[in-house]
Amino acid sequence: MKIPAFKLEEFWRKYEFTSPYLLCCSDAETWSLEELLSLADSDSLKLWKSLAFGYTEAPGHPLLRKEIANLYDSLNSEQIFTFAGAEEGIYCTMRVLVEPGDHVITIDPCYQSLTSLPEAFGATITKVQLKPENHWKLDLEEVRKAFRSNTKLLILNYPHNPTGTLLEKKVLEGLISLARKHGTYIFCDEVYRYLEIDETLRMPSIADAYEKGIALNVMTKSFGFAGLRIGWLATQDDAFLHEAGSYKLYTSICNSAPSEILAIMALRAKEKVLQRNRDILLKNLHILEAFIKRNQEYVSWIRPQSGTMAILKLLLPVSVEDFTQDLVRSEGVLIMPGSVFDLPGNFFRIGFGKKNMPEILQRFETYLQAQGHHYAASRKPSH
């Protein structure tokens, strides 16, 4: 088994801690320990002060799993299993479900491990491509055509990373109907749930909606606690959850004890946490819309419906990879080329979930307009 290089994480490893202006972050504004402790209720503060640094329970602290279960409509704490971040949950799921010869359907573009792991574990992959001409919307008929008699798993990533699109209700219902007919599992990476721009468009979690649905979430993205490294799987399928939990015993074994208590605090204050993050996101989205309008000869986009990211298309006569490298070299501003997601075309990702986004966007705009004027001047006939 050979797992390919993780393009996105290698990109971050190269640039994240050396580039002063990150304009492509995927998570909401980070919280400080002081800020989180100020939100904590008295019971969780007692847990924090009496914390001992021993091993924790492999499924996660019982109170943590109870708080996570409250995020779902029909699940209890026994139907939650926590992991050291979302990636461990993805890895354990694919290791348990996918066997050589299985057929797996994925939606492209996506977070790379959702495709590379099942492929490395011996599955045949069919990718259903999201297209900009269809506003990055998922075509149910294309998914229907992709199903085979041995389709073991349908992998979704909604709210979608990196395009910010949402599933429509009729599409979600259609996907569940197809999966039920074929006895197929649906795994959905839901790490941007709760950051829908229009909250009325929020779909039910796949863990609530389908008996063989497996939902992945994490404290990182919508909540803004990347450093806690607390993720989880939620499902009605007890047998699967037991197997995935057993596989965790070969990876992290258990979570960080301080992280679990801090995650309990954050989830108990989830209304305040999510509201602050949404306020930042919505303010920045308004700023980003004005930026797109001012620079429509240089960039275009399909306005995202959710999450902390947008996909823009560079309209200048230069490859987005070269543009990215020169931008970070000369200005210290980092964007993420679409090739990191194997997205064809001159697309790039920017993030708008951080407080400093307006300042960085201004630096980016100055550079973008200078490049635009340069290329415009180079096209003028000489006399």
LUMKENU-501303 format. One record per residue: y, z, x of N, C-alpha, C in turn. Coordinates in steps of 0.1 Angstrom, whole numbers, plus 5000, padded with zeros to 4 digits. Last residue first. Example, Ala and Ser with C-alpha at 12.3 -4.5 7.8 and 13.67 -1.06 7.14 Angstrom:
REM residues 2
FIFI  nc2  nc3  nc1 cac2 cac3 cac1  cc2  cc3  cc1
FIFI 4978 5071 5128 4989 5071 5137 5000 5079 5129
FIFI 4943 5078 5132 4955 5078 5123 4967 5078 5132
END
This chain:
REM residues 383
FIFI  nc2  nc3  nc1 cac2 cac3 cac1  cc2  cc3  cc1
FIFI 5521 4694 5048 5531 4683 5048 5533 4679 5063
FIFI 5490 4703 5032 5500 4705 5043 5509 4692 5043
FIFI 5482 4715 5000 5482 4704 5009 5493 4706 5020
FIFI 5467 4747 4994 5478 4739 4993 5478 4728 5003
FIFI 5446 4764 5000 5443 4752 4992 5455 4742 4991
FIFI 5457 4785 5013 5448 4776 5021 5444 4763 5014
FIFI 5469 4799 4993 5477 4792 5003 5469 4782 5011
FIFI 5447 4809 4980 5456 4800 4973 5464 4792 4982
FIFI 5437 4826 5000 5429 4815 4996 5437 4805 4988
FIFI 5459 4845 5000 5454 4838 5012 5446 4825 5009
FIFI 5459 4855 4975 5471 4847 4980 5467 4839 4992
FIFI 5435 4869 4975 5437 4858 4966 5449 4849 4970
FIFI 5439 4887 4995 5429 4877 4997 5431 4865 4988
FIFI 5459 4902 4982 5462 4896 4995 5452 4885 4998
FIFI 5444 4911 4960 5456 4902 4958 5460 4895 4971
FIFI 5426 4928 4973 5421 4917 4965 5433 4907 4963
FIFI 5443 4948 4985 5434 4939 4993 5430 4926 4985
FIFI 5454 4959 4961 5462 4954 4972 5455 4944 4981
FIFI 5430 4968 4949 5438 4957 4943 5448 4951 4953
FIFI 5421 4988 4966 5413 4976 4964 5421 4965 4958
FIFI 5442 5007 4962 5439 5001 4975 5431 4988 4974
FIFI 5437 5012 4935 5450 5006 4939 5449 5000 4953
FIFI 5412 5023 4935 5414 5010 4928 5427 5004 4933
FIFI 5418 5048 4946 5410 5038 4954 5411 5024 4948
FIFI 5433 5059 4925 5439 5058 4939 5431 5047 4947
FIFI 5415 5059 4904 5427 5052 4903 5434 5049 4917
FIFI 5393 5076 4914 5391 5062 4912 5405 5054 4911
FIFI 5392 5103 4917 5400 5095 4926 5399 5080 4924
FIFI 5375 5112 4897 5389 5115 4895 5398 5106 4905
FIFI 5349 5089 4887 5354 5099 4896 5370 5100 4894
FIFI 5337 5068 4874 5335 5082 4869 5341 5093 4877
FIFI 5335 5041 4879 5348 5046 4874 5346 5061 4868
FIFI 5324 5019 4904 5322 5031 4896 5335 5036 4891
FIFI 5313 4984 4906 5323 4995 4910 5320 5007 4900
FIFI 5294 4958 4920 5294 4970 4911 5306 4979 4916
FIFI 5296 4922 4918 5296 4935 4925 5298 4946 4915
FIFI 5285 4888 4920 5288 4900 4913 5288 4912 4922
FIFI 5280 4860 4923 5290 4867 4931 5294 4880 4924
FIFI 5244 4856 4919 5258 4853 4916 5267 4862 4924
FIFI 5216 4877 4910 5222 4865 4915 5236 4862 4911
FIFI 5207 4908 4920 5215 4902 4910 5221 4889 4915
FIFI 5194 4927 4936 5188 4913 4934 5194 4906 4922
FIFI 5210 4948 4940 5202 4949 4928 5194 4936 4926
FIFI 5223 4939 4962 5216 4952 4963 5206 4954 4951
FIFI 5237 4918 4952 5224 4915 4959 5216 4928 4962
FIFI 5261 4927 4943 5250 4926 4933 5237 4923 4940
FIFI 5277 4950 4965 5274 4937 4961 5261 4936 4952
FIFI 5298 4976 4959 5284 4974 4960 5281 4959 4956
FIFI 5326 4987 4978 5321 4983 4966 5306 4979 4969
FIFI 5347 5009 4996 5334 5004 4995 5331 5000 4980
FIFI 5374 5008 5019 5370 5008 5005 5356 5002 5003
FIFI 5385 5005 5044 5376 5017 5041 5372 5018 5027
FIFI 5398 4982 5051 5405 4991 5042 5397 5004 5039
FIFI 5382 4968 5069 5397 4967 5070 5404 4978 5062
FIFI 5355 4973 5062 5360 4973 5076 5375 4975 5077
FIFI 5354 4969 5035 5352 4983 5040 5356 4984 5055
FIFI 5362 4942 5034 5369 4952 5027 5367 4966 5032
FIFI 5342 4929 5048 5355 4929 5053 5364 4940 5047
FIFI 5319 4935 5032 5320 4939 5046 5334 4940 5051
FIFI 5327 4922 5008 5324 4937 5008 5325 4942 5022
FIFI 5329 4895 5015 5341 4902 5010 5339 4917 5011
FIFI 5302 4890 5022 5313 4889 5032 5325 4897 5028
FIFI 5291 4894 4996 5287 4902 5007 5297 4902 5018
FIFI 5304 4875 4980 5307 4889 4977 5302 4898 4989
FIFI 5317 4847 4996 5306 4854 4991 5309 4869 4990
FIFI 5346 4830 4983 5339 4838 4994 5328 4845 4989
FIFI 5367 4821 4966 5358 4812 4972 5352 4819 4985
FIFI 5369 4846 4939 5374 4840 4951 5363 4831 4958
FIFI 5358 4860 4918 5361 4846 4915 5367 4839 4927
FIFI 5333 4883 4914 5344 4879 4923 5346 4864 4921
FIFI 5327 4902 4885 5324 4889 4892 5336 4886 4901
FIFI 5315 4935 4880 5326 4925 4881 5321 4913 4888
FIFI 5300 4960 4862 5297 4948 4870 5309 4939 4869
FIFI 5306 4995 4863 5309 4982 4857 5305 4971 4867
FIFI 5297 5029 4855 5298 5017 4864 5301 5005 4856
FIFI 5290 5051 4841 5301 5053 4850 5303 5041 4859
FIFI 5281 5047 4806 5278 5050 4820 5291 5051 4828
FIFI 5288 5019 4784 5283 5032 4787 5283 5034 4802
FIFI 5295 4993 4780 5295 5002 4768 5291 5016 4771
FIFI 5318 4974 4801 5306 4982 4799 5307 4990 4786
FIFI 5329 4941 4797 5333 4955 4795 5320 4963 4793
FIFI 5323 4919 4820 5319 4922 4807 5320 4937 4805
FIFI 5348 4903 4841 5338 4913 4838 5334 4912 4824
FIFI 5364 4889 4871 5361 4889 4856 5350 4900 4854
FIFI 5390 4883 4895 5378 4889 4890 5376 4888 4875
FIFI 5412 4865 4898 5404 4869 4910 5390 4876 4906
FIFI 5425 4861 4876 5423 4849 4884 5414 4852 4896
FIFI 5429 4887 4866 5419 4878 4859 5417 4865 4867
FIFI 5444 4909 4872 5438 4902 4883 5427 4892 4878
FIFI 5454 4922 4849 5463 4918 4860 5457 4908 4870
FIFI 5429 4928 4836 5439 4919 4830 5449 4914 4840
FIFI 5418 4946 4854 5411 4933 4851 5421 4923 4846
FIFI 5437 4968 4851 5434 4961 4864 5428 4947 4862
FIFI 5432 4975 4825 5445 4970 4829 5444 4962 4842
FIFI 5406 4985 4827 5409 4973 4818 5422 4967 4822
FIFI 5410 5006 4844 5402 4995 4849 5405 4983 4840
FIFI 5424 5024 4828 5430 5019 4840 5423 5006 4845
FIFI 5403 5028 4809 5416 5023 4805 5424 5017 4816
FIFI 5385 5041 4826 5381 5028 4819 5394 5021 4815
FIFI 5397 5065 4832 5396 5055 4842 5392 5041 4836
FIFI 5396 5078 4807 5409 5075 4813 5408 5064 4823
FIFI 5368 5079 4804 5376 5071 4794 5390 5068 4800
FIFI 5361 5096 4826 5355 5082 4825 5364 5074 4816
FIFI 5374 5120 4820 5377 5113 4833 5373 5098 4831
FIFI 5361 5126 4796 5376 5124 4796 5380 5117 4809
FIFI 5334 5129 4803 5338 5118 4795 5353 5115 4795
FIFI 5336 5152 4818 5332 5140 4825 5336 5128 4817
FIFI 5344 5171 4799 5353 5168 4810 5349 5155 4817
FIFI 5322 5169 4782 5335 5165 4777 5344 5162 4788
FIFI 5301 5178 4797 5301 5164 4793 5314 5160 4788
FIFI 5309 5205 4800 5306 5197 4811 5307 5182 4808
FIFI 5311 5215 4774 5323 5214 4782 5321 5205 4794
FIFI 5284 5211 4765 5295 5205 4758 5308 5204 4766
FIFI 5268 5226 4784 5268 5211 4784 5280 5205 4776
FIFI 5263 5251 4792 5277 5248 4790 5279 5233 4789
FIFI 5237 5251 4796 5242 5260 4785 5257 5257 4782
FIFI 5236 5234 4817 5230 5229 4804 5235 5238 4793
FIFI 5246 5250 4838 5253 5238 4834 5248 5233 4820
FIFI 5228 5271 4839 5242 5274 4836 5248 5261 4831
FIFI 5205 5257 4847 5205 5264 4834 5219 5267 4830
FIFI 5213 5249 4872 5211 5239 4861 5210 5245 4847
FIFI 5213 5273 4885 5225 5266 4883 5224 5255 4873
FIFI 5185 5278 4885 5194 5287 4878 5208 5280 4875
FIFI 5176 5256 4901 5171 5258 4887 5181 5267 4879
FIFI 5188 5260 4925 5192 5248 4917 5187 5250 4903
FIFI 5175 5283 4935 5190 5283 4932 5194 5272 4922
FIFI 5148 5272 4939 5151 5283 4929 5166 5284 4926
FIFI 5139 5238 4939 5147 5248 4945 5151 5259 4935
FIFI 5106 5232 4925 5120 5229 4927 5126 5241 4935
FIFI 5074 5223 4939 5082 5230 4930 5097 5228 4934
FIFI 5060 5200 4951 5053 5212 4946 5061 5219 4936
FIFI 5068 5175 4960 5077 5187 4962 5070 5200 4959
FIFI 5038 5163 4961 5051 5158 4966 5059 5171 4969
FIFI 5015 5172 4950 5013 5164 4963 5027 5160 4968
FIFI 5023 5182 4926 5018 5191 4936 5015 5185 4949
FIFI 5029 5160 4911 5040 5167 4918 5035 5177 4928
FIFI 5005 5155 4899 5009 5147 4911 5021 5153 4918
FIFI 5006 5173 4878 4996 5175 4889 5000 5167 4901
FIFI 5025 5161 4863 5028 5173 4869 5018 5177 4880
FIFI 5011 5138 4855 5023 5136 4863 5027 5150 4870
FIFI 4991 5151 4839 4988 5143 4851 4999 5141 4860
FIFI 5006 5163 4819 4998 5171 4827 4994 5164 4840
FIFI 5018 5140 4807 5026 5150 4814 5018 5159 4823
FIFI 4995 5128 4796 5003 5121 4807 5011 5132 4814
FIFI 4988 5147 4777 4979 5144 4787 4986 5137 4799
FIFI 5010 5148 4759 5007 5160 4767 4998 5156 4779
FIFI 5034 5129 4749 5021 5127 4755 5017 5138 4764
FIFI 5060 5132 4743 5051 5138 4734 5037 5137 4739
FIFI 5082 5140 4771 5073 5131 4763 5065 5139 4753
FIFI 5103 5139 4799 5101 5144 4785 5093 5134 4777
FIFI 5109 5148 4832 5103 5139 4823 5101 5146 4810
FIFI 5139 5155 4853 5127 5159 4844 5122 5146 4837
FIFI 5156 5169 4881 5153 5159 4871 5142 5163 4863
FIFI 5178 5182 4904 5169 5186 4892 5168 5175 4882
FIFI 5196 5184 4926 5183 5177 4927 5173 5182 4916
FIFI 5221 5193 4929 5211 5203 4924 5197 5197 4926
FIFI 5238 5173 4936 5233 5181 4947 5223 5191 4942
FIFI 5247 5161 4912 5238 5154 4921 5231 5163 4931
FIFI 5260 5168 4887 5254 5178 4896 5243 5172 4905
FIFI 5269 5153 4864 5278 5155 4877 5273 5165 4886
FIFI 5259 5145 4840 5263 5159 4841 5272 5161 4854
FIFI 5252 5118 4843 5261 5122 4832 5267 5136 4834
FIFI 5237 5122 4870 5246 5112 4866 5256 5116 4855
FIFI 5221 5147 4877 5230 5140 4886 5241 5131 4879
FIFI 5201 5159 4863 5214 5166 4863 5225 5158 4870
FIFI 5182 5135 4844 5185 5142 4857 5199 5149 4855
FIFI 5153 5119 4828 5168 5122 4830 5169 5132 4842
FIFI 5131 5098 4812 5135 5103 4825 5150 5107 4824
FIFI 5106 5097 4787 5120 5097 4791 5123 5104 4804
FIFI 5081 5079 4773 5084 5088 4784 5098 5087 4788
FIFI 5062 5073 4744 5075 5072 4752 5076 5083 4762
FIFI 5042 5074 4726 5039 5071 4740 5051 5068 4748
FIFI 5056 5079 4703 5046 5088 4707 5041 5086 4721
FIFI 5091 5075 4701 5078 5069 4703 5068 5078 4709
FIFI 5115 5090 4699 5113 5078 4690 5099 5073 4690
FIFI 5117 5110 4718 5117 5113 4704 5112 5102 4695
FIFI 5116 5094 4741 5107 5106 4740 5106 5111 4725
FIFI 5137 5078 4739 5124 5072 4737 5114 5083 4735
FIFI 5164 5092 4721 5156 5091 4733 5143 5085 4730
FIFI 5183 5071 4699 5175 5082 4701 5168 5081 4715
FIFI 5215 5057 4711 5202 5056 4705 5194 5068 4707
FIFI 5249 5057 4704 5238 5063 4712 5225 5062 4704
FIFI 5271 5047 4691 5261 5037 4695 5249 5044 4702
FIFI 5289 5068 4688 5281 5064 4676 5270 5054 4679
FIFI 5303 5069 4711 5291 5078 4710 5283 5075 4697
FIFI 5313 5045 4731 5314 5048 4717 5301 5056 4714
FIFI 5304 5049 4757 5318 5049 4754 5321 5052 4740
FIFI 5279 5073 4767 5283 5061 4759 5297 5061 4756
FIFI 5269 5094 4781 5282 5088 4786 5284 5074 4779
FIFI 5245 5102 4771 5257 5111 4768 5270 5105 4774
FIFI 5225 5087 4796 5227 5092 4783 5238 5102 4782
FIFI 5219 5079 4821 5234 5078 4817 5235 5081 4803
FIFI 5192 5082 4825 5201 5091 4832 5215 5090 4829
FIFI 5168 5073 4814 5180 5075 4805 5190 5084 4812
FIFI 5143 5051 4817 5153 5058 4826 5166 5060 4818
FIFI 5115 5051 4799 5129 5048 4799 5137 5057 4808
FIFI 5084 5036 4794 5091 5045 4802 5106 5041 4802
FIFI 5060 5032 4770 5074 5029 4773 5080 5040 4782
FIFI 5026 5020 4770 5036 5031 4773 5050 5025 4774
FIFI 5009 5002 4745 5016 5002 4758 5025 5014 4758
FIFI 4994 4992 4724 4990 5004 4731 4997 5007 4744
FIFI 5004 4970 4711 4996 4967 4723 4991 4980 4730
FIFI 5018 4981 4690 5008 4971 4687 4999 4969 4699
FIFI 5036 4997 4704 5026 5003 4696 5015 4994 4693
FIFI 5052 4977 4716 5044 4986 4724 5033 4993 4716
FIFI 5064 4965 4693 5056 4957 4702 5047 4966 4711
FIFI 5078 4988 4683 5068 4981 4675 5058 4972 4684
FIFI 5096 4993 4703 5086 5003 4700 5074 4996 4692
FIFI 5111 4969 4702 5103 4972 4714 5092 4983 4711
FIFI 5122 4972 4677 5113 4960 4680 5105 4963 4692
FIFI 5139 4994 4680 5128 4994 4670 5118 4983 4673
FIFI 5156 4983 4699 5148 4995 4703 5136 4995 4693
FIFI 5168 4963 4683 5160 4959 4695 5151 4971 4699
FIFI 5181 4977 4664 5170 4968 4660 5162 4963 4672
FIFI 5200 4991 4679 5189 4998 4672 5178 4989 4668
FIFI 5206 4978 4712 5209 4979 4698 5197 4985 4691
FIFI 5212 4995 4743 5202 4988 4734 5207 4989 4720
FIFI 5241 4988 4763 5233 4997 4754 5222 4988 4747
FIFI 5253 4982 4796 5250 4978 4783 5241 4989 4776
FIFI 5259 4987 4823 5265 4995 4813 5263 4991 4799
FIFI 5247 4974 4845 5257 4967 4837 5264 4975 4827
FIFI 5228 4984 4864 5242 4987 4866 5252 4981 4856
FIFI 5217 5005 4839 5222 5005 4853 5218 4992 4859
FIFI 5222 5011 4805 5217 5003 4816 5225 5005 4828
FIFI 5210 5040 4788 5220 5031 4791 5218 5024 4804
FIFI 5180 5024 4801 5191 5024 4791 5196 5038 4788
FIFI 5157 5009 4811 5167 5016 4819 5180 5016 4811
FIFI 5121 5005 4808 5135 5003 4804 5144 5012 4812
FIFI 5090 4991 4811 5100 5000 4818 5114 4996 4814
FIFI 5059 4992 4796 5072 4986 4795 5082 4996 4801
FIFI 5025 4990 4806 5038 4998 4806 5050 4988 4805
FIFI 5003 4974 4803 5001 4989 4803 5014 4996 4801
FIFI 4991 4947 4790 5004 4953 4793 5003 4968 4792
FIFI 4969 4930 4785 4967 4942 4794 4981 4948 4799
FIFI 4978 4910 4769 4967 4919 4764 4966 4932 4772
FIFI 5014 4909 4773 5000 4904 4775 4990 4914 4769
FIFI 5048 4901 4768 5037 4910 4766 5023 4902 4767
FIFI 5068 4882 4770 5063 4888 4782 5050 4896 4780
FIFI 5076 4876 4744 5069 4866 4751 5062 4871 4764
FIFI 5090 4900 4739 5079 4897 4731 5070 4886 4739
FIFI 5112 4896 4756 5103 4907 4759 5090 4905 4751
FIFI 5124 4875 4743 5119 4873 4757 5110 4884 4761
FIFI 5131 4887 4719 5121 4876 4719 5116 4873 4733
FIFI 5151 4905 4726 5138 4910 4722 5128 4899 4722
FIFI 5172 4904 4753 5167 4895 4743 5153 4900 4739
FIFI 5198 4926 4760 5184 4924 4761 5179 4915 4749
FIFI 5230 4915 4773 5222 4921 4762 5207 4917 4764
FIFI 5249 4905 4790 5239 4915 4796 5230 4921 4785
FIFI 5261 4885 4776 5268 4898 4777 5258 4909 4781
FIFI 5248 4862 4780 5244 4869 4768 5250 4883 4768
FIFI 5258 4855 4804 5262 4846 4793 5258 4852 4779
FIFI 5245 4873 4821 5259 4875 4817 5264 4867 4806
FIFI 5213 4884 4812 5221 4873 4816 5236 4876 4812
FIFI 5183 4900 4824 5196 4901 4816 5206 4891 4821
FIFI 5150 4890 4825 5163 4889 4831 5174 4891 4821
FIFI 5121 4906 4828 5129 4900 4818 5144 4901 4823
FIFI 5094 4902 4849 5108 4906 4848 5115 4899 4837
FIFI 5062 4913 4852 5070 4903 4846 5084 4909 4844
FIFI 5039 4922 4878 5052 4924 4871 5057 4912 4865
FIFI 5008 4936 4881 5015 4924 4880 5027 4926 4872
FIFI 5002 4965 4903 5004 4959 4890 5010 4945 4892
FIFI 4999 4979 4927 4989 4970 4923 4991 4963 4910
FIFI 5018 4995 4937 5006 5002 4932 4996 4992 4926
FIFI 5039 4978 4941 5033 4983 4952 5019 4990 4949
FIFI 5047 4975 4914 5042 4964 4921 5034 4968 4934
FIFI 5057 5001 4908 5045 4996 4901 5039 4984 4908
FIFI 5079 5001 4928 5067 5010 4928 5055 5005 4920
FIFI 5097 4981 4921 5090 4980 4934 5078 4989 4934
FIFI 5108 4987 4896 5100 4975 4898 5091 4976 4910
FIFI 5120 5011 4899 5113 5009 4886 5105 4996 4887
FIFI 5133 5011 4923 5120 5017 4923 5113 5015 4910
FIFI 5159 4999 4917 5148 4991 4924 5134 4997 4922
FIFI 5173 4997 4886 5171 5006 4897 5158 5002 4904
FIFI 5177 4962 4877 5174 4976 4874 5175 4984 4887
FIFI 5186 4931 4861 5185 4940 4872 5182 4954 4867
FIFI 5155 4933 4844 5161 4930 4856 5176 4926 4853
FIFI 5129 4953 4832 5142 4946 4828 5150 4945 4841
FIFI 5093 4948 4833 5106 4955 4837 5118 4946 4832
FIFI 5060 4953 4824 5072 4945 4821 5084 4954 4825
FIFI 5028 4951 4839 5040 4959 4837 5052 4950 4834
FIFI 4994 4952 4839 5005 4944 4837 5017 4953 4833
FIFI 4969 4962 4863 4977 4964 4851 4989 4954 4851
FIFI 4958 4957 4888 4954 4949 4877 4961 4951 4864
FIFI 4957 4991 4898 4956 4977 4902 4951 4968 4890
FIFI 4977 5012 4876 4965 5009 4884 4965 4994 4888
FIFI 5001 5035 4866 4998 5022 4871 4986 5021 4880
FIFI 5004 5063 4860 5002 5053 4849 4996 5039 4855
FIFI 5008 5078 4884 4998 5082 4874 4994 5070 4864
FIFI 5027 5065 4897 5015 5068 4904 5004 5071 4894
FIFI 5048 5064 4879 5042 5052 4883 5028 5054 4890
FIFI 5054 5092 4878 5050 5085 4866 5043 5072 4870
FIFI 5061 5099 4904 5049 5105 4898 5044 5097 4886
FIFI 5084 5083 4907 5073 5081 4916 5060 5086 4909
FIFI 5102 5093 4887 5098 5079 4887 5085 5077 4895
FIFI 5104 5119 4897 5098 5117 4884 5094 5103 4882
FIFI 5117 5114 4921 5103 5120 4921 5096 5118 4908
FIFI 5141 5105 4911 5132 5096 4919 5118 5101 4920
FIFI 5155 5126 4900 5149 5116 4891 5139 5107 4899
FIFI 5148 5159 4914 5156 5147 4912 5148 5137 4903
FIFI 5121 5172 4915 5131 5173 4925 5140 5160 4924
FIFI 5114 5179 4880 5111 5173 4893 5123 5175 4902
FIFI 5098 5194 4851 5109 5191 4859 5105 5186 4873
FIFI 5087 5185 4819 5083 5188 4833 5094 5184 4842
FIFI 5083 5192 4785 5092 5189 4796 5086 5193 4809
FIFI 5068 5202 4765 5068 5188 4766 5078 5183 4776
FIFI 5073 5229 4763 5060 5225 4769 5059 5210 4771
FIFI 5096 5230 4749 5097 5232 4764 5084 5228 4771
FIFI 5095 5204 4725 5096 5218 4729 5095 5219 4744
FIFI 5112 5178 4706 5104 5183 4717 5106 5197 4719
FIFI 5130 5165 4689 5116 5169 4683 5107 5175 4694
FIFI 5154 5158 4700 5154 5162 4686 5140 5168 4682
FIFI 5167 5172 4731 5159 5162 4723 5157 5167 4709
FIFI 5179 5192 4744 5186 5179 4745 5179 5168 4736
FIFI 5163 5213 4744 5174 5213 4734 5181 5200 4734
FIFI 5148 5209 4767 5142 5206 4754 5152 5205 4743
FIFI 5165 5221 4785 5163 5207 4785 5157 5202 4772
FIFI 5162 5248 4778 5175 5242 4777 5174 5227 4777
FIFI 5134 5251 4785 5139 5254 4771 5153 5247 4769
FIFI 5134 5247 4812 5127 5237 4803 5131 5239 4788
FIFI 5149 5270 4820 5154 5256 4822 5147 5246 4813
FIFI 5132 5290 4812 5145 5289 4805 5151 5275 4808
FIFI 5109 5285 4829 5108 5284 4815 5121 5283 4807
FIFI 5115 5264 4858 5117 5277 4851 5116 5276 4836
FIFI 5088 5240 4863 5102 5244 4862 5104 5257 4855
FIFI 5062 5234 4868 5069 5227 4857 5084 5229 4856
FIFI 5058 5252 4891 5058 5238 4892 5065 5230 4881
FIFI 5080 5280 4895 5069 5274 4888 5070 5259 4889
FIFI 5090 5286 4930 5092 5286 4915 5080 5279 4908
FIFI 5089 5310 4957 5085 5297 4950 5088 5298 4935
FIFI 5119 5330 4963 5104 5327 4963 5101 5313 4958
FIFI 5144 5343 4966 5141 5330 4972 5126 5327 4974
FIFI 5158 5357 4936 5150 5358 4948 5145 5345 4953
FIFI 5187 5366 4918 5178 5355 4923 5171 5359 4936
FIFI 5205 5381 4906 5192 5388 4909 5182 5378 4915
FIFI 5226 5364 4901 5228 5376 4910 5215 5383 4914
FIFI 5215 5346 4883 5220 5342 4896 5221 5353 4906
FIFI 5209 5361 4861 5198 5354 4868 5202 5350 4882
FIFI 5235 5368 4854 5225 5379 4858 5214 5373 4866
FIFI 5244 5344 4846 5250 5350 4858 5241 5361 4863
FIFI 5229 5340 4824 5226 5331 4835 5233 5337 4848
FIFI 5241 5359 4807 5227 5360 4810 5223 5352 4823
FIFI 5268 5352 4805 5265 5364 4812 5250 5365 4816
FIFI 5273 5317 4813 5273 5328 4804 5267 5340 4811
FIFI 5296 5298 4834 5283 5304 4831 5284 5315 4821
FIFI 5319 5287 4842 5314 5283 4829 5302 5291 4825
FIFI 5323 5296 4868 5333 5300 4858 5328 5296 4844
FIFI 5302 5283 4881 5301 5298 4879 5311 5302 4868
FIFI 5314 5258 4883 5302 5260 4875 5300 5275 4871
FIFI 5335 5262 4900 5338 5257 4887 5326 5260 4878
FIFI 5322 5271 4924 5331 5279 4917 5334 5275 4903
FIFI 5307 5248 4930 5300 5260 4926 5310 5269 4919
FIFI 5322 5218 4915 5320 5228 4926 5313 5240 4921
FIFI 5310 5187 4903 5315 5200 4901 5313 5209 4913
FIFI 5318 5152 4905 5311 5163 4909 5318 5177 4906
FIFI 5320 5127 4880 5328 5136 4889 5320 5149 4892
FIFI 5289 5109 4877 5302 5114 4872 5308 5124 4882
FIFI 5276 5083 4899 5276 5096 4892 5289 5100 4887
FIFI 5279 5061 4914 5272 5059 4902 5271 5072 4893
FIFI 5305 5045 4932 5297 5057 4929 5291 5056 4915
FIFI 5322 5026 4943 5310 5022 4937 5300 5033 4933
FIFI 5342 5032 4960 5346 5027 4947 5333 5022 4939
FIFI 5351 5055 4983 5339 5050 4976 5343 5045 4962
FIFI 5366 5056 5012 5370 5053 4998 5358 5047 4991
FIFI 5356 5060 5037 5365 5071 5032 5368 5069 5017
FIFI 5323 5058 5049 5334 5050 5042 5343 5060 5035
FIFI 5303 5074 5057 5313 5069 5068 5324 5061 5061
FIFI 5286 5081 5038 5292 5092 5045 5301 5087 5057
FIFI 5277 5055 5028 5282 5066 5019 5290 5077 5027
FIFI 5266 5034 5044 5280 5035 5041 5285 5048 5035
FIFI 5238 5036 5049 5247 5030 5059 5261 5033 5057
FIFI 5228 5048 5026 5226 5055 5039 5235 5049 5050
FIFI 5234 5029 5007 5241 5042 5007 5240 5049 5021
FIFI 5216 5009 5015 5230 5006 5015 5238 5019 5015
FIFI 5192 5023 5011 5196 5019 5024 5211 5016 5025
FIFI 5194 5025 4983 5195 5037 4991 5197 5034 5005
FIFI 5192 4997 4976 5203 5005 4972 5205 5018 4981
FIFI 5167 4989 4988 5180 4983 4992 5192 4992 4988
FIFI 5141 5002 5003 5149 5005 4991 5163 5001 4993
FIFI 5116 4981 5015 5128 4989 5018 5136 4990 5005
FIFI 5084 4983 4997 5095 4976 5004 5107 4985 5006
FIFI 5054 4998 5005 5065 4999 4996 5077 4992 5004
FIFI 5021 4990 5007 5033 4989 5014 5045 4989 5004
FIFI 4988 5000 5008 5000 5000 5000 5012 5000 5009
END
